[in-house]
Amino acid sequence: MISAEYFINTFGASGGINTGIIISLILAALLIFLELTQEVTIRRGTGILAHYRLGLGNVATILFVIFVGIVFARVMMIISVLY
């Protein structure tokens, strides 16, 4: 299961939209949402947006860790092909 072929099929550009692009887009959207709602939640304190910010902050952190893992796996695949 852990082989170059698995990573190329899962994270590679084998056609269509892949996992890395989906995670990158979701992470970018969450970070934009968190940045835009920061001023509103600071002034009001509590509310629906503040509740969403807390939950989505955790989701953004988890997605960032996954994104870093995908990038690290891609770099390792490139390095392994070179040597």
VOTORSE-782993 format. One record per atom (N, C-alpha, C): residue number from 1; residue in one letter; x, y, z. Coordinates in Angstrom, 2 decimals. Each point is the difference from the previous one (the first is absolute). Layout:
N
ZAPA num residuo    east   north      up
ZAPA NUM       A       X       Y       Z
...
END
This chain:
83
ZAPA num residuo    east   north      up
ZAPA   1       M    0.82   -1.19    0.00
ZAPA   1       M   -0.82    1.19    0.00
ZAPA   1       M    0.86    1.26    0.00
ZAPA   2       I    1.12   -0.02    0.68
ZAPA   2       I    0.86    1.17    0.01
ZAPA   2       I    1.06   -0.20   -1.07
ZAPA   3       S   -0.30    0.52   -1.16
ZAPA   3       S    0.93   -0.12   -1.11
ZAPA   3       S   -0.12    1.24   -0.87
ZAPA   4       A    0.92    0.13   -0.92
ZAPA   4       A   -0.04    1.15   -0.90
ZAPA   4       A   -1.26   -0.02   -0.85
ZAPA   5       E   -0.43   -1.16   -0.40
ZAPA   5       E   -1.20   -0.09   -0.83
ZAPA   5       E   -1.24    0.46    0.75
ZAPA   6       Y   -0.09   -0.34    1.29
ZAPA   6       Y   -1.14    0.44    0.81
ZAPA   6       Y   -0.05    1.52    0.08
ZAPA   7       F    1.15    0.63    0.30
ZAPA   7       F    0.03    1.45    0.14
ZAPA   7       F   -0.25    0.70   -1.33
ZAPA   8       I    0.50   -0.55   -1.07
ZAPA   8       I   -0.22    0.61   -1.31
ZAPA   8       I   -1.48   -0.08   -0.37
ZAPA   9       N   -0.63   -1.13    0.25
ZAPA   9       N   -1.42   -0.14   -0.31
ZAPA   9       N   -0.88    0.86    0.90
ZAPA  10       T    0.37    0.15    1.28
ZAPA  10       T   -0.82    0.74    0.95
ZAPA  10       T    0.24    1.50   -0.09
ZAPA  11       F    1.25    0.43   -0.02
ZAPA  11       F    0.32    1.42    0.06
ZAPA  11       F    0.54    0.55   -1.32
ZAPA  12       G    0.18   -0.83   -0.98
ZAPA  12       G    0.59    0.42   -1.27
ZAPA  12       G   -1.02    0.64   -0.92
ZAPA  13       A    0.50    0.43   -1.13
ZAPA  13       A   -0.85    0.65   -1.00
ZAPA  13       A   -0.42   -1.02   -1.04
ZAPA  14       S   -0.64   -1.06    0.43
ZAPA  14       S   -0.40   -1.06   -0.92
ZAPA  14       S   -1.32    0.32   -0.69
ZAPA  15       G   -0.41    1.20    0.02
ZAPA  15       G   -1.23    0.41   -0.67
ZAPA  15       G   -1.05    0.47    0.99
ZAPA  16       G   -0.67    1.06   -0.34
ZAPA  16       G   -1.05    0.51    0.88
ZAPA  16       G    0.55    0.74    1.20
ZAPA  17       I   -0.87    0.23    0.95
ZAPA  17       I    0.38    0.72    1.21
ZAPA  17       I    0.47   -1.03    1.03
ZAPA  18       N    1.11    0.28    0.66
ZAPA  18       N    0.56   -0.98    0.93
ZAPA  18       N   -0.12    0.45    1.45
ZAPA  19       T    0.46   -0.85    0.90
ZAPA  19       T   -0.14    0.24    1.44
ZAPA  19       T    0.72    1.27    0.44
ZAPA  20       G    1.19    0.22   -0.49
ZAPA  20       G    0.77    1.18    0.40
ZAPA  20       G   -0.70    1.29   -0.36
ZAPA  21       I   -0.59    0.05   -1.18
ZAPA  21       I   -0.69    1.21   -0.43
ZAPA  21       I   -1.25    0.23    0.85
ZAPA  22       I   -0.73   -1.05    0.29
ZAPA  22       I   -1.22    0.13    0.82
ZAPA  22       I    0.35    0.51    1.39
ZAPA  23       I    1.00   -0.60    0.64
ZAPA  23       I    0.40    0.44    1.34
ZAPA  23       I    0.51    1.43   -0.02
ZAPA  24       S    0.77    0.37   -1.03
ZAPA  24       S    0.51    1.36   -0.11
ZAPA  24       S   -1.12    1.01   -0.13
ZAPA  25       L   -1.00   -0.30   -0.82
ZAPA  25       L   -1.12    0.92   -0.18
ZAPA  25       L   -0.83    0.15    1.27
ZAPA  26       I   -0.27   -1.11    0.67
ZAPA  26       I   -0.77    0.07    1.25
ZAPA  26       I    0.77    0.76    1.07
ZAPA  27       L    1.30   -0.26    0.09
ZAPA  27       L    0.83    0.70    0.98
ZAPA  27       L    0.03    1.50   -0.29
ZAPA  28       A    0.15    0.37   -1.26
ZAPA  28       A    0.01    1.42   -0.35
ZAPA  28       A   -1.34    0.65    0.33
ZAPA  29       A   -1.11   -0.67   -0.30
ZAPA  29       A   -1.32    0.55    0.31
ZAPA  29       A   -0.20    0.17    1.51
ZAPA  30       L    0.43   -0.99    0.78
ZAPA  30       L   -0.13    0.12    1.46
ZAPA  30       L    0.85    1.13    0.56
ZAPA  31       L    1.21    0.14   -0.51
ZAPA  31       L    0.87    1.07    0.49
ZAPA  31       L   -0.52    1.37   -0.38
ZAPA  32       I   -0.59    0.13   -1.19
ZAPA  32       I   -0.61    1.27   -0.40
ZAPA  32       I   -1.19    0.30    0.90
ZAPA  33       F   -0.84   -1.00    0.29
ZAPA  33       F   -1.13    0.19    0.89
ZAPA  33       F    0.47    0.44    1.38
ZAPA  34       L    1.02   -0.66    0.53
ZAPA  34       L    0.49    0.35    1.33
ZAPA  34       L    0.56    1.42    0.03
ZAPA  35       E    0.66    0.40   -1.07
ZAPA  35       E    0.57    1.35   -0.05
ZAPA  35       E   -1.09    1.06   -0.12
ZAPA  36       L   -1.00   -0.26   -0.81
ZAPA  36       L   -1.07    0.99   -0.20
ZAPA  36       L   -0.91    0.15    1.22
ZAPA  37       T   -0.19   -1.04    0.76
ZAPA  37       T   -0.90    0.07    1.15
ZAPA  37       T    0.70    0.37    1.30
ZAPA  38       Q    1.29    0.22   -0.04
ZAPA  38       Q    0.73    0.32    1.23
ZAPA  38       Q   -0.49    1.31    0.62
ZAPA  39       E   -0.14    1.04   -0.79
ZAPA  39       E   -0.41    1.30    0.52
ZAPA  39       E   -1.42   -0.03    0.55
ZAPA  40       V   -0.88   -0.73   -0.66
ZAPA  40       V   -1.39   -0.08    0.45
ZAPA  40       V   -0.09   -0.70    1.34
ZAPA  41       T    0.74   -1.08    0.18
ZAPA  41       T   -0.08   -0.74    1.25
ZAPA  41       T    0.71    0.71    1.14
ZAPA  42       I    0.97    0.83   -0.30
ZAPA  42       I    0.68    0.76    1.06
ZAPA  42       I   -0.96    1.05    0.57
ZAPA  43       R   -0.76    0.67   -0.87
ZAPA  43       R   -0.92    1.03    0.47
ZAPA  43       R   -1.20   -0.59    0.75
ZAPA  44       R   -0.57   -1.08   -0.52
ZAPA  44       R   -1.20   -0.58    0.61
ZAPA  44       R    0.31   -0.99    1.11
ZAPA  45       G    1.09   -0.71   -0.10
ZAPA  45       G    0.36   -0.97    1.03
ZAPA  45       G   -0.57   -1.37   -0.25
ZAPA  46       T   -1.27   -0.20    0.26
ZAPA  46       T   -0.61   -1.31   -0.19
ZAPA  46       T   -1.04    0.08   -1.10
ZAPA  47       G   -0.40   -1.13   -0.46
ZAPA  47       G   -1.00   -0.06   -1.06
ZAPA  47       G    0.29   -1.17   -0.92
ZAPA  48       I   -0.75   -0.04   -1.08
ZAPA  48       I    0.15   -1.11   -0.93
ZAPA  48       I    1.37    0.01   -0.67
ZAPA  49       L    0.46    1.17   -0.44
ZAPA  49       L    1.31    0.06   -0.67
ZAPA  49       L    1.13   -0.37    0.94
ZAPA  50       A   -0.10    0.41    1.25
ZAPA  50       A    1.04   -0.36    0.96
ZAPA  50       A    0.03   -1.50    0.23
ZAPA  51       H   -1.18   -0.61    0.04
ZAPA  51       H   -0.08   -1.46    0.16
ZAPA  51       H    0.61   -0.70   -1.21
ZAPA  52       Y   -0.33    0.48   -1.20
ZAPA  52       Y    0.58   -0.59   -1.22
ZAPA  52       Y    1.51    0.19   -0.05
ZAPA  53       R    0.46    1.17    0.44
ZAPA  53       R    1.45    0.26   -0.02
ZAPA  53       R    0.76   -0.99    0.87
ZAPA  54       L   -0.56   -0.34    1.15
ZAPA  54       L    0.67   -0.96    0.89
ZAPA  54       L    0.08   -1.38   -0.65
ZAPA  55       G   -1.11   -0.45   -0.54
ZAPA  55       G   -0.02   -1.32   -0.63
ZAPA  55       G    0.83   -0.07   -1.27
ZAPA  56       L   -0.12    1.02   -0.84
ZAPA  56       L    0.72   -0.01   -1.26
ZAPA  56       L    1.48    0.28    0.18
ZAPA  57       G    0.37    0.63    1.11
ZAPA  57       G    1.42    0.18    0.29
ZAPA  57       G    0.69   -1.34    0.19
ZAPA  58       N   -0.68   -0.90    0.70
ZAPA  58       N    0.55   -1.35    0.19
ZAPA  58       N    0.06   -0.76   -1.32
ZAPA  59       V   -1.04    0.13   -0.82
ZAPA  59       V   -0.02   -0.67   -1.30
ZAPA  59       V    1.12    0.53   -0.88
ZAPA  60       A    0.22    1.31    0.01
ZAPA  60       A    1.06    0.59   -0.81
ZAPA  60       A    1.37   -0.51    0.46
ZAPA  61       T    0.19   -0.16    1.29
ZAPA  61       T    1.27   -0.53    0.51
ZAPA  61       T    0.22   -1.44   -0.47
ZAPA  62       I   -1.03   -0.82    0.09
ZAPA  62       I    0.12   -1.39   -0.44
ZAPA  62       I    0.27   -0.07   -1.50
ZAPA  63       L   -0.72    0.81   -0.79
ZAPA  63       L    0.23    0.00   -1.45
ZAPA  63       L    1.39    0.50   -0.35
ZAPA  64       F    0.52    0.95    0.78
ZAPA  64       F    1.35    0.49   -0.25
ZAPA  64       F    1.03   -1.10    0.24
ZAPA  65       V   -0.19   -0.77    1.06
ZAPA  65       V    0.91   -1.11    0.28
ZAPA  65       V   -0.06   -1.03   -1.13
ZAPA  66       I   -1.20   -0.31   -0.49
ZAPA  66       I   -0.15   -0.93   -1.13
ZAPA  66       I    0.68    0.57   -1.24
ZAPA  67       F   -0.19    1.30   -0.25
ZAPA  67       F    0.61    0.64   -1.16
ZAPA  67       F    1.52   -0.07    0.07
ZAPA  68       V    0.57    0.25    1.17
ZAPA  68       V    1.45   -0.10    0.17
ZAPA  68       V    0.46   -1.44   -0.24
ZAPA  69       G   -0.77   -0.97    0.46
ZAPA  69       G    0.33   -1.40   -0.26
ZAPA  69       G   -0.01   -0.33   -1.48
ZAPA  70       I   -0.97    0.53   -0.73
ZAPA  70       I   -0.05   -0.24   -1.45
ZAPA  70       I    1.20    0.63   -0.69
ZAPA  71       V    0.33    1.22    0.39
ZAPA  71       V    1.17    0.66   -0.60
ZAPA  71       V    1.27   -0.76    0.33
ZAPA  72       F    0.13   -0.44    1.24
ZAPA  72       F    1.18   -0.77    0.40
ZAPA  72       F    0.09   -1.30   -0.78
ZAPA  73       A   -1.12   -0.69   -0.18
ZAPA  73       A    0.00   -1.24   -0.78
ZAPA  73       A    0.39    0.27   -1.45
ZAPA  74       R   -0.49    1.10   -0.56
ZAPA  74       R    0.34    0.36   -1.38
ZAPA  74       R    1.49    0.29   -0.14
ZAPA  75       V    0.56    0.73    0.96
ZAPA  75       V    1.44    0.30   -0.04
ZAPA  75       V    0.82   -1.28    0.13
ZAPA  76       M   -0.42   -0.90    0.88
ZAPA  76       M    0.72   -1.27    0.15
ZAPA  76       M   -0.08   -0.84   -1.28
ZAPA  77       M   -1.14    0.03   -0.69
ZAPA  77       M   -0.12   -0.73   -1.25
ZAPA  77       M    0.92    0.59   -1.06
ZAPA  78       I    0.11    1.31   -0.05
ZAPA  78       I    0.90    0.65   -0.97
ZAPA  78       I    1.44   -0.33    0.32
ZAPA  79       I    0.37    0.06    1.27
ZAPA  79       I    1.38   -0.31    0.40
ZAPA  79       I    0.32   -1.46   -0.27
ZAPA  80       S   -0.94   -0.89    0.24
ZAPA  80       S    0.26   -1.43   -0.23
ZAPA  80       S    0.19   -0.32   -1.48
ZAPA  81       V   -0.66    0.74   -0.86
ZAPA  81       V    0.18   -0.22   -1.44
ZAPA  81       V    1.36    0.52   -0.46
ZAPA  82       L    0.48    1.05    0.62
ZAPA  82       L    1.27    0.59   -0.40
ZAPA  82       L    1.20   -0.86    0.40
ZAPA  83       Y   -0.13   -0.75    1.10
ZAPA  83       Y    1.14   -0.78    0.48
ZAPA  83       Y   -0.19   -1.45   -0.21
END
